[in-house]
Amino acid sequence: MTMERILRAMGDVMAERGTEKAGINAVAERAGVNKVLIYRYFGGWNGLLEAYVQRGFFLSMFNEKFLESVPDSLPAENRSKVWSEYTIQFMREFRARKPSQELIRWEMSHGETELARRLADFRDQSYKDLIDKLAPYSDFDPVAITSLMVAAVTHMVLISTQRDKIVDIDLRTEAGWERLETAIRRIYSSLNIALERENAKKVEAK
């Protein structure tokens, strides 16, 4: 319970101050514990950050829960809709998680560090697990497609804290975000049609 309280305090401090200004002293104060406990449990700041990501307080756990909610042996024709809903739910979840946004910002400015690479690798593995189970037509490079969509969603959410609009999409309103969700559904629907046609051509060529 103490470890969980520390990790939740970690998220609160990052949300309020940003990852750059968060520190063990602030986390210990928020959690109501002696900072010695944080060193004992996590070994220091880097260990605390890794534990925050790996123990479900970051988006990786969202990916795992989504994966568990999808039936095994999902037919290929149903996977496009599932991918669409995953991307939309991911966007909603990321919008709601201020600490996750701050941690991504930190990674973007510290990408050369070993810790940032480990955190990114852990998150990337959760995407690979999703792709292995859910991606339609594995020979059409679903890793590249997923990377583009996740990057786009991440950019939109992060930039919404800096700008009110992108072109004429109002990022301050739910109506603006609903436009983006509709666009995601259309992209995946169109992509599915295109992949089905390409796959059919391959079959005919044989």
MARBA-3410 file (N, C-alpha, C, O; in Angstrom, 1 decimal):
206
0.8,-1.2,0.0,0.0,0.0,0.0,0.9,1.3,0.0,0.5,2.3,-0.7 ~ 2.0,1.2,0.7,2.9,2.4,0.8,3.5,2.6,-0.6,3.6,3.8,-1.0 ~ 3.9,1.5,-1.3,4.5,1.7,-2.6,3.5,2.3,-3.6,3.8,3.2,-4.4 ~ 2.2,1.8,-3.5,1.2,2.4,-4.4,0.9,3.8,-4.1,0.7,4.6,-5.0 ~ 0.9,4.2,-2.8,0.7,5.6,-2.4,1.9,6.5,-3.0,1.6,7.6,-3.4
3.1,6.0,-2.9,4.2,6.7,-3.5,4.1,6.9,-5.0,4.3,8.0,-5.5 ~ 3.7,5.9,-5.7,3.5,6.0,-7.1,2.4,6.9,-7.5,2.5,7.6,-8.5 ~ 1.3,6.9,-6.8,0.2,7.8,-7.0,0.6,9.2,-6.8,0.3,10.2,-7.5 ~ 1.4,9.4,-5.7,1.9,10.7,-5.4,2.9,11.2,-6.5,2.9,12.4,-6.9 ~ 3.6,10.3,-7.1,4.5,10.6,-8.2,3.7,11.2,-9.3,4.1,12.2,-9.9
2.6,10.5,-9.7,1.7,11.0,-10.8,1.2,12.4,-10.4,1.1,13.3,-11.3 ~ 0.7,12.6,-9.2,0.2,13.9,-8.8,1.2,15.0,-8.9,1.0,16.1,-9.4 ~ 2.5,14.7,-8.5,3.5,15.7,-8.5,3.9,16.1,-10.0,4.1,17.2,-10.3 ~ 4.0,15.0,-10.8,4.3,15.3,-12.3,3.2,16.1,-12.9,3.5,17.0,-13.7 ~ 2.0,15.8,-12.6,0.9,16.5,-13.2,0.9,18.0,-12.8,0.6,18.9,-13.6
1.3,18.3,-11.6,1.3,19.7,-11.1,2.5,20.4,-11.6,2.5,21.6,-11.9 ~ 3.7,19.8,-11.5,5.0,20.5,-11.7,5.7,20.1,-13.0,6.5,20.9,-13.5 ~ 5.2,19.0,-13.7,6.0,18.5,-14.8,7.1,17.6,-14.3,7.6,17.7,-13.2 ~ 7.5,16.7,-15.1,8.5,15.7,-14.7,9.9,16.4,-14.4,10.6,15.9,-13.5 ~ 10.2,17.5,-15.1,11.5,18.1,-14.8,11.6,18.7,-13.4,12.6,18.6,-12.8
10.5,19.2,-12.9,10.5,19.8,-11.6,10.0,18.9,-10.5,10.0,19.3,-9.3 ~ 9.6,17.7,-10.8,9.3,16.7,-9.8,10.6,16.1,-9.2,11.6,16.1,-9.9 ~ 10.5,15.7,-8.0,11.7,15.1,-7.4,11.3,14.2,-6.2,10.2,14.2,-5.8 ~ 12.3,13.5,-5.7,12.0,12.6,-4.6,11.4,13.3,-3.4,10.5,12.8,-2.7 ~ 12.0,14.5,-3.1,11.5,15.2,-1.9,10.0,15.6,-2.0,9.2,15.4,-1.1
9.6,16.1,-3.2,8.2,16.5,-3.5,7.3,15.2,-3.4,6.2,15.3,-2.9 ~ 7.8,14.1,-4.0,7.0,12.9,-4.0,6.8,12.4,-2.6,5.7,12.0,-2.2 ~ 7.9,12.4,-1.8,7.8,11.9,-0.4,6.8,12.8,0.4,6.1,12.3,1.2 ~ 6.9,14.1,0.2,6.0,15.0,0.9,4.6,14.7,0.6,3.7,14.7,1.5 ~ 4.3,14.6,-0.7,2.9,14.3,-1.2,2.4,13.0,-0.6,1.2,12.9,-0.3
3.3,12.0,-0.6,2.9,10.6,-0.2,2.8,10.5,1.4,2.3,9.6,1.9 ~ 3.4,11.5,2.0,3.4,11.5,3.5,4.4,10.4,4.0,4.1,9.8,5.1 ~ 5.5,10.2,3.3,6.5,9.2,3.8,7.9,9.9,3.9,8.1,10.9,3.3 ~ 8.8,9.2,4.5,10.2,9.6,4.6,10.8,9.3,3.2,10.6,8.2,2.7 ~ 11.6,10.2,2.7,12.2,9.9,1.4,13.1,8.7,1.4,13.4,8.1,0.4
13.6,8.3,2.6,14.4,7.1,2.7,13.6,5.9,2.2,14.2,5.0,1.6 ~ 12.3,5.9,2.4,11.5,4.7,1.9,11.5,4.6,0.4,11.6,3.5,-0.1 ~ 11.5,5.8,-0.3,11.6,5.8,-1.7,12.9,5.2,-2.2,12.9,4.4,-3.2 ~ 14.0,5.6,-1.6,15.3,5.0,-2.0,15.3,3.5,-1.7,15.9,2.7,-2.4 ~ 14.7,3.1,-0.6,14.6,1.7,-0.2,13.8,0.8,-1.2,14.2,-0.3,-1.6
12.7,1.4,-1.6,11.8,0.6,-2.4,12.2,0.7,-3.9,12.1,-0.3,-4.6 ~ 12.7,1.8,-4.3,12.9,2.1,-5.8,14.4,2.4,-6.1,14.7,2.4,-7.3 ~ 15.2,2.6,-5.2,16.6,2.8,-5.5,17.0,4.2,-5.9,18.2,4.5,-6.0 ~ 16.0,5.1,-6.1,16.3,6.4,-6.5,15.2,6.9,-7.5,14.2,6.2,-7.8 ~ 15.5,8.1,-8.1,14.6,8.7,-9.0,14.4,7.8,-10.3,13.2,7.7,-10.7
15.4,7.3,-10.9,15.3,6.5,-12.1,14.4,5.3,-11.8,13.5,4.9,-12.6 ~ 14.7,4.6,-10.7,13.9,3.4,-10.3,12.4,3.8,-10.1,11.5,3.0,-10.4 ~ 12.2,4.9,-9.5,10.8,5.4,-9.3,10.1,5.6,-10.6,8.9,5.2,-10.8 ~ 10.8,6.3,-11.5,10.1,6.5,-12.9,9.8,5.2,-13.6,8.7,5.0,-14.1 ~ 10.8,4.2,-13.5,10.5,3.0,-14.2,9.4,2.2,-13.5,8.5,1.6,-14.2
9.3,2.3,-12.2,8.2,1.6,-11.5,6.9,2.2,-11.9,5.9,1.5,-12.0 ~ 6.9,3.5,-12.0,5.6,4.2,-12.4,5.1,3.7,-13.7,3.9,3.5,-13.9 ~ 6.0,3.5,-14.6,5.6,3.1,-16.0,5.2,1.6,-15.9,4.2,1.2,-16.5 ~ 6.0,0.8,-15.3,5.9,-0.7,-15.4,4.8,-1.3,-14.5,4.3,-2.4,-14.7 ~ 4.4,-0.5,-13.5,3.4,-1.1,-12.6,2.0,-0.5,-12.8,1.1,-0.6,-12.0
1.8,0.0,-14.0,0.4,0.2,-14.4,-0.1,1.7,-14.3,-1.3,1.9,-14.5 ~ 0.8,2.6,-13.9,0.3,4.0,-13.7,0.6,4.8,-15.0,0.3,6.0,-15.0 ~ 1.0,4.1,-16.1,1.2,4.8,-17.3,0.3,4.1,-18.4,-0.4,3.2,-18.0 ~ 0.4,4.5,-19.6,-0.5,4.0,-20.7,-0.2,2.5,-21.0,-1.1,1.9,-21.6 ~ 0.9,2.0,-20.7,1.2,0.6,-21.0,0.1,-0.4,-20.4,-0.3,-1.3,-21.1
-0.3,-0.1,-19.2,-1.4,-0.9,-18.6,-2.7,-0.8,-19.3,-3.4,-1.7,-19.4 ~ -2.9,0.4,-19.9,-4.2,0.6,-20.7,-4.1,-0.3,-21.9,-5.1,-0.9,-22.2 ~ -2.9,-0.4,-22.5,-2.8,-1.3,-23.7,-3.1,-2.8,-23.2,-3.8,-3.5,-24.0 ~ -2.6,-3.2,-22.1,-2.8,-4.5,-21.6,-4.2,-4.8,-21.4,-4.7,-5.9,-21.7 ~ -4.9,-3.9,-20.7,-6.3,-4.1,-20.4,-7.1,-4.1,-21.7,-8.1,-4.9,-21.8
-6.8,-3.3,-22.6,-7.5,-3.3,-23.9,-7.3,-4.7,-24.6,-8.3,-5.3,-25.1 ~ -6.1,-5.2,-24.6,-5.8,-6.4,-25.2,-6.6,-7.6,-24.6,-7.1,-8.5,-25.3 ~ -6.7,-7.5,-23.3,-7.4,-8.6,-22.5,-8.9,-8.5,-22.9,-9.6,-9.6,-22.8 ~ -9.4,-7.4,-23.3,-10.9,-7.2,-23.5,-11.3,-7.8,-24.9,-12.5,-7.9,-25.2 ~ -10.3,-8.0,-25.7,-10.6,-8.5,-27.1,-10.5,-10.0,-27.2,-9.6,-10.6,-26.7
-11.5,-10.6,-27.8,-11.6,-12.1,-27.9,-10.4,-12.6,-28.7,-9.8,-12.0,-29.6 ~ -9.9,-13.8,-28.3,-8.9,-14.5,-29.1,-9.4,-14.9,-30.4,-10.7,-15.0,-30.6 ~ -8.6,-15.1,-31.4,-8.9,-15.5,-32.8,-10.0,-14.5,-33.4,-10.9,-15.0,-34.0 ~ -9.7,-13.2,-33.2,-10.6,-12.2,-33.8,-10.5,-12.3,-35.3,-9.4,-12.2,-35.9 ~ -11.6,-12.4,-36.1,-11.6,-12.5,-37.5,-10.9,-11.2,-38.1,-11.1,-10.1,-37.6
-10.2,-11.4,-39.2,-9.5,-10.2,-39.8,-10.5,-9.1,-40.2,-10.1,-7.9,-40.1 ~ -11.7,-9.5,-40.6,-12.6,-8.4,-41.0,-13.1,-7.6,-39.9,-13.7,-6.5,-40.1 ~ -13.0,-8.1,-38.6,-13.4,-7.3,-37.5,-12.3,-6.5,-36.8,-12.5,-5.6,-36.0 ~ -11.1,-6.7,-37.3,-9.9,-6.1,-36.6,-9.8,-4.6,-36.9,-9.3,-3.9,-36.0 ~ -10.2,-4.2,-38.1,-10.1,-2.8,-38.4,-11.0,-1.9,-37.4,-10.5,-0.9,-37.0
-12.2,-2.4,-37.1,-13.0,-1.7,-36.2,-12.4,-1.7,-34.8,-12.5,-0.6,-34.1 ~ -11.8,-2.8,-34.4,-11.2,-2.9,-33.1,-10.0,-1.9,-33.0,-9.8,-1.2,-32.0 ~ -9.2,-1.8,-34.1,-8.1,-0.9,-34.1,-8.6,0.6,-34.0,-8.0,1.4,-33.4 ~ -9.6,0.8,-34.7,-10.2,2.2,-34.7,-10.6,2.6,-33.3,-10.3,3.6,-32.8 ~ -11.3,1.6,-32.6,-11.8,1.9,-31.3,-10.6,2.0,-30.3,-10.7,2.8,-29.3
-9.6,1.2,-30.5,-8.4,1.3,-29.6,-7.8,2.7,-29.7,-7.5,3.3,-28.7 ~ -7.6,3.2,-31.0,-7.0,4.5,-31.2,-7.8,5.6,-30.5,-7.2,6.5,-29.9 ~ -9.1,5.5,-30.6,-10.0,6.5,-30.0,-9.9,6.4,-28.5,-9.8,7.4,-27.8 ~ -10.0,5.2,-27.9,-9.9,5.0,-26.5,-8.5,5.5,-26.0,-8.4,6.1,-24.9 ~ -7.5,5.2,-26.8,-6.1,5.6,-26.4,-6.1,7.1,-26.3,-5.5,7.7,-25.4
-6.7,7.8,-27.3,-6.7,9.3,-27.3,-7.4,9.8,-26.1,-7.0,10.7,-25.4 ~ -8.6,9.2,-25.8,-9.3,9.7,-24.6,-8.5,9.5,-23.3,-8.5,10.3,-22.4 ~ -7.9,8.3,-23.2,-7.1,8.0,-22.0,-5.9,8.9,-21.8,-5.7,9.4,-20.7 ~ -5.2,9.2,-22.9,-4.1,10.1,-22.9,-4.5,11.5,-22.5,-3.8,12.2,-21.8 ~ -5.6,11.9,-23.0,-6.1,13.3,-22.7,-6.4,13.4,-21.2,-6.2,14.5,-20.6
-6.8,12.3,-20.6,-7.2,12.3,-19.2,-6.1,12.2,-18.2,-6.2,12.4,-17.0 ~ -4.9,11.8,-18.8,-3.7,11.5,-17.9,-2.7,12.5,-18.0,-1.7,12.4,-18.8 ~ -2.8,13.5,-17.2,-1.8,14.6,-17.2,-0.4,14.1,-16.9,0.6,14.5,-17.5 ~ -0.2,13.2,-15.9,1.1,12.7,-15.6,1.7,12.0,-16.8,2.9,12.1,-17.1 ~ 0.9,11.2,-17.6,1.5,10.5,-18.8,1.9,11.5,-19.8,2.9,11.3,-20.5
1.2,12.6,-20.0,1.6,13.7,-20.9,2.9,14.3,-20.5,3.8,14.5,-21.3 ~ 3.1,14.5,-19.2,4.3,15.1,-18.7,5.5,14.1,-18.9,6.6,14.6,-19.2 ~ 5.2,12.9,-18.7,6.3,11.9,-18.8,6.7,11.8,-20.3,7.9,11.6,-20.6 ~ 5.8,11.8,-21.2,6.2,11.8,-22.6,7.0,13.1,-23.0,7.9,13.0,-23.8 ~ 6.6,14.2,-22.5,7.4,15.4,-22.7,8.8,15.2,-22.2,9.8,15.6,-22.9
8.9,14.6,-21.0,10.3,14.4,-20.5,11.1,13.5,-21.4,12.2,13.7,-21.6 ~ 10.4,12.4,-21.9,11.1,11.5,-22.7,11.6,12.2,-24.0,12.7,11.9,-24.5 ~ 10.8,13.1,-24.6,11.1,13.7,-25.8,12.3,14.6,-25.6,13.1,14.8,-26.6 ~ 12.5,15.2,-24.5,13.7,16.0,-24.2,14.9,15.3,-23.6,16.0,15.9,-23.5 ~ 14.7,14.0,-23.3,15.8,13.2,-22.7,16.0,11.9,-23.4,16.4,10.9,-22.8
15.6,11.9,-24.7,15.6,10.7,-25.4,17.0,10.0,-25.5,17.1,8.8,-25.8 ~ 18.0,10.8,-25.3,19.4,10.2,-25.4,19.8,9.4,-24.2,20.8,8.7,-24.2 ~ 19.0,9.5,-23.1,19.4,8.9,-21.9,19.0,7.4,-21.8,18.0,7.0,-22.5 ~ 19.7,6.6,-21.1,19.4,5.2,-21.0,18.0,5.0,-20.4,17.3,4.1,-20.8 ~ 17.6,5.8,-19.4,16.3,5.6,-18.8,15.2,5.9,-19.7,14.2,5.2,-19.8
15.3,7.0,-20.5,14.3,7.3,-21.5,14.1,6.2,-22.5,13.0,5.9,-22.9 ~ 15.3,5.6,-22.9,15.2,4.5,-23.9,14.5,3.3,-23.3,13.8,2.6,-24.0 ~ 14.8,3.0,-22.0,14.2,1.9,-21.4,12.7,2.1,-21.2,11.9,1.1,-21.5 ~ 12.3,3.3,-20.9,10.8,3.5,-20.7,10.1,3.4,-22.1,9.0,2.9,-22.2 ~ 10.8,3.9,-23.1,10.2,3.9,-24.5,10.1,2.4,-25.0,9.1,2.0,-25.6
11.2,1.6,-24.7,11.2,0.2,-25.1,10.0,-0.5,-24.4,9.4,-1.4,-25.0 ~ 9.8,-0.3,-23.1,8.8,-0.9,-22.4,7.4,-0.6,-23.0,6.6,-1.5,-23.2 ~ 7.2,0.6,-23.3,5.9,1.0,-24.0,5.8,0.5,-25.4,4.7,0.0,-25.7 ~ 6.9,0.5,-26.1,6.8,-0.1,-27.5,6.5,-1.5,-27.5,5.8,-2.0,-28.4 ~ 6.9,-2.3,-26.5,6.6,-3.7,-26.4,5.1,-3.9,-26.2,4.6,-4.9,-26.7
4.5,-3.0,-25.5,3.0,-3.1,-25.3,2.3,-2.9,-26.6,1.3,-3.5,-26.9 ~ 2.8,-2.0,-27.5,2.2,-1.8,-28.8,2.5,-3.1,-29.7,1.6,-3.5,-30.4 ~ 3.6,-3.7,-29.6,3.9,-4.9,-30.4,3.0,-6.0,-30.0,2.6,-6.8,-30.8 ~ 2.7,-6.1,-28.7,1.8,-7.2,-28.2,0.4,-7.0,-28.8,-0.2,-7.9,-29.2 ~ 0.0,-5.7,-28.9,-1.3,-5.4,-29.5,-1.3,-5.8,-31.0,-2.3,-6.4,-31.5
-0.3,-5.4,-31.7,-0.2,-5.7,-33.1,-0.2,-7.2,-33.4,-0.8,-7.6,-34.3 ~ 0.6,-7.9,-32.6,0.7,-9.4,-32.8,-0.7,-10.0,-32.8,-1.0,-11.0,-33.5 ~ -1.6,-9.5,-31.9,-2.9,-10.1,-31.7,-4.0,-9.6,-32.6,-4.9,-10.3,-33.0 ~ -3.9,-8.3,-32.9,-5.0,-7.6,-33.5,-4.9,-7.1,-34.9,-5.8,-6.9,-35.6 ~ -3.6,-6.9,-35.4,-3.4,-6.3,-36.7,-4.0,-7.1,-37.8,-3.7,-8.3,-38.0
-4.8,-6.5,-38.7,-5.2,-7.2,-39.9,-4.1,-7.2,-40.9,-3.4,-6.2,-41.1 ~ -4.0,-8.3,-41.6,-3.0,-8.4,-42.8,-1.6,-8.0,-42.3,-1.1,-6.9,-42.6 ~ -1.0,-8.9,-41.6,0.3,-8.6,-41.0,1.4,-8.3,-42.1,2.4,-7.7,-41.7 ~ 1.2,-8.7,-43.3,2.2,-8.4,-44.4,2.1,-7.0,-44.9,2.9,-6.6,-45.8 ~ 1.2,-6.2,-44.4,1.1,-4.8,-44.8,1.7,-3.8,-43.8,1.2,-2.6,-43.7
2.7,-4.2,-43.1,3.4,-3.4,-42.1,2.5,-2.7,-41.1,2.5,-1.4,-41.1 ~ 1.8,-3.4,-40.3,1.0,-2.8,-39.3,1.8,-2.0,-38.2,1.2,-1.1,-37.6 ~ 3.1,-2.3,-38.1,3.9,-1.6,-37.1,4.0,-0.1,-37.6,3.9,0.8,-36.8 ~ 4.3,0.1,-38.9,4.4,1.4,-39.4,3.1,2.2,-39.3,3.1,3.4,-38.9 ~ 2.0,1.5,-39.6,0.7,2.2,-39.5,0.3,2.6,-38.1,-0.1,3.7,-37.9
0.6,1.6,-37.2,0.3,1.9,-35.8,1.2,3.0,-35.3,0.7,3.9,-34.5 ~ 2.4,3.0,-35.7,3.4,4.1,-35.2,2.9,5.5,-35.7,2.9,6.4,-34.9 ~ 2.4,5.6,-36.9,1.9,6.8,-37.4,0.7,7.3,-36.6,0.6,8.5,-36.3 ~ -0.2,6.4,-36.4,-1.5,6.8,-35.7,-1.2,7.2,-34.2,-1.7,8.2,-33.7 ~ -0.4,6.4,-33.6,0.0,6.7,-32.2,0.7,8.1,-32.1,0.4,8.9,-31.2
1.6,8.3,-33.0,2.4,9.5,-33.0,1.4,10.7,-33.3,1.6,11.8,-32.7 ~ 0.5,10.5,-34.2,-0.5,11.6,-34.5,-1.3,11.9,-33.3,-1.5,13.1,-32.9 ~ -1.8,10.9,-32.6,-2.7,11.1,-31.4,-1.9,11.8,-30.3,-2.3,12.7,-29.7 ~ -0.6,11.3,-30.1,0.2,11.9,-29.1,0.5,13.4,-29.3,0.4,14.2,-28.4 ~ 0.8,13.7,-30.6,1.0,15.1,-31.0,-0.2,15.9,-30.7,-0.1,17.0,-30.2
-1.4,15.5,-31.1,-2.6,16.3,-31.0,-2.9,16.5,-29.5,-3.3,17.6,-29.1 ~ -2.7,15.5,-28.7,-3.0,15.7,-27.3,-2.0,16.7,-26.6,-2.4,17.6,-25.9 ~ -0.8,16.5,-26.9,0.3,17.4,-26.3,0.1,18.8,-26.8,0.3,19.7,-26.0 ~ -0.2,19.0,-28.1,-0.3,20.3,-28.6,-1.5,21.0,-28.1,-1.6,22.3,-28.1 ~ -2.5,20.3,-27.7,-3.8,20.9,-27.2,-3.6,21.6,-25.9,-4.4,22.5,-25.6
-2.5,21.4,-25.2,-2.2,22.1,-24.0,-1.5,23.4,-24.3,-1.3,24.3,-23.4 ~ -1.1,23.6,-25.6,-0.4,24.8,-26.0,-1.2,25.7,-27.0,-1.0,26.9,-27.0 ~ -2.1,25.1,-27.7,-2.9,25.8,-28.7,-4.4,25.5,-28.5,-4.8,24.4,-28.1 ~ -5.2,26.5,-28.8,-6.7,26.3,-28.7,-7.2,25.6,-30.0,-8.2,24.8,-29.9 ~ -6.6,25.8,-31.1,-7.1,25.2,-32.4,-6.0,24.7,-33.2,-4.8,25.1,-33.2
-6.3,23.7,-34.1,-5.5,23.3,-35.2,-6.3,23.5,-36.4,-7.4,22.8,-36.6 ~ -5.9,24.3,-37.3,-6.7,24.8,-38.5,-8.0,25.3,-37.9,-8.0,26.3,-37.2 ~ -9.2,24.6,-38.1,-10.4,25.1,-37.5,-11.0,24.1,-36.5,-12.2,24.2,-36.1 ~ -10.2,23.2,-36.0,-10.6,22.2,-35.0,-10.4,22.8,-33.7,-9.2,23.1,-33.3 ~ -11.5,23.0,-32.9,-11.4,23.6,-31.6,-11.0,22.5,-30.6,-11.8,21.7,-30.2
-9.8,22.6,-30.1,-9.3,21.6,-29.1,-9.7,21.8,-27.7,-9.4,21.1,-26.8 ~ -10.5,22.9,-27.5,-11.0,23.2,-26.2,-12.4,22.6,-26.0,-12.9,22.5,-24.8 ~ -13.0,22.1,-27.0,-14.3,21.5,-26.9,-14.4,20.1,-27.3,-13.6,19.5,-28.0 ~ -15.4,19.4,-26.7,-15.6,18.0,-27.0,-16.0,17.8,-28.5,-15.7,16.8,-29.1 ~ -16.7,18.8,-29.0,-17.1,18.7,-30.5,-15.8,18.7,-31.3,-15.8,17.9,-32.3
-14.8,19.4,-31.0,-13.5,19.3,-31.8,-12.9,17.9,-31.7,-12.4,17.4,-32.7 ~ -12.9,17.3,-30.5,-12.3,16.0,-30.3,-13.2,14.9,-31.0,-12.7,13.9,-31.5 ~ -14.5,15.2,-31.0,-15.4,14.2,-31.7,-15.1,14.2,-33.2,-15.2,13.2,-33.9 ~ -14.7,15.4,-33.8,-14.3,15.5,-35.2,-13.1,14.6,-35.4,-13.1,13.9,-36.4 ~ -12.2,14.6,-34.5,-11.0,13.8,-34.7,-11.3,12.3,-34.5,-10.7,11.5,-35.3
-12.2,12.0,-33.6,-12.6,10.6,-33.5,-13.3,10.1,-34.8,-13.0,8.9,-35.2 ~ -14.1,10.9,-35.4,-14.8,10.5,-36.6,-13.7,10.3,-37.7,-13.8,9.4,-38.5 ~ -12.7,11.2,-37.7,-11.6,11.1,-38.7,-10.9,9.8,-38.5,-10.5,9.1,-39.5 ~ -10.6,9.4,-37.3,-9.9,8.1,-37.0,-10.7,6.9,-37.6,-10.2,6.0,-38.2 ~ -12.0,6.9,-37.3,-12.9,5.8,-37.8,-12.9,5.8,-39.3,-12.8,4.7,-39.9
-12.9,6.9,-40.0,-12.9,6.9,-41.4,-11.5,6.5,-42.0,-11.5,5.8,-43.0 ~ -10.4,6.9,-41.3,-9.1,6.4,-41.8,-9.0,4.9,-41.7,-8.6,4.3,-42.7 ~ -9.4,4.3,-40.6,-9.3,2.9,-40.5,-10.2,2.1,-41.4,-9.9,1.1,-41.9 ~ -11.4,2.7,-41.6,-12.4,2.1,-42.5,-11.8,2.1,-43.9,-11.9,1.1,-44.6 ~ -11.3,3.2,-44.4,-10.7,3.3,-45.7,-9.5,2.4,-45.8,-9.3,1.8,-46.9
-8.7,2.4,-44.8,-7.5,1.5,-44.8,-7.9,0.1,-45.0,-7.3,-0.7,-45.7 ~ -8.9,-0.3,-44.3,-9.4,-1.7,-44.3,-9.8,-2.1,-45.7,-9.5,-3.2,-46.2 ~ -10.6,-1.2,-46.4,-11.0,-1.4,-47.8,-9.8,-1.6,-48.7,-9.8,-2.5,-49.5 ~ -8.8,-0.7,-48.5,-7.6,-0.7,-49.4,-6.8,-2.0,-49.2,-6.4,-2.6,-50.1 ~ -6.7,-2.4,-47.9,-6.0,-3.6,-47.6,-6.7,-4.9,-48.2,-6.0,-5.8,-48.7
-8.0,-4.9,-48.1,-8.8,-6.0,-48.6,-8.6,-6.1,-50.1,-8.5,-7.2,-50.7 ~ -8.6,-5.0,-50.8,-8.4,-5.0,-52.2,-7.0,-5.4,-52.6,-6.9,-6.2,-53.6 ~ -6.0,-5.0,-51.9,-4.6,-5.4,-52.2,-4.5,-6.9,-51.9,-3.8,-7.6,-52.7 ~ -5.1,-7.4,-50.9,-5.0,-8.8,-50.6,-5.7,-9.6,-51.6,-5.2,-10.7,-52.0 ~ -6.9,-9.1,-52.1,-7.6,-9.8,-53.1,-6.8,-9.9,-54.4,-6.8,-10.9,-55.1
-6.1,-8.8,-54.7,-5.2,-8.8,-55.9,-4.1,-9.9,-55.8,-3.7,-10.5,-56.8 ~ -3.5,-10.0,-54.6,-2.4,-10.9,-54.4,-3.0,-12.4,-54.6,-2.3,-13.2,-55.2 ~ -4.2,-12.6,-54.1,-4.8,-13.9,-54.3,-5.0,-14.3,-55.7,-4.8,-15.4,-56.2 ~ -5.6,-13.3,-56.5,-5.9,-13.5,-57.9,-4.6,-13.7,-58.7,-4.5,-14.5,-59.6 ~ -3.5,-13.0,-58.3,-2.2,-13.2,-59.0,-1.7,-14.6,-58.9,-0.9,-15.0,-59.7
-2.0,-15.2,-57.8,-1.5,-16.6,-57.6,-2.2,-17.6,-58.5,-2.0,-18.8,-58.4
END
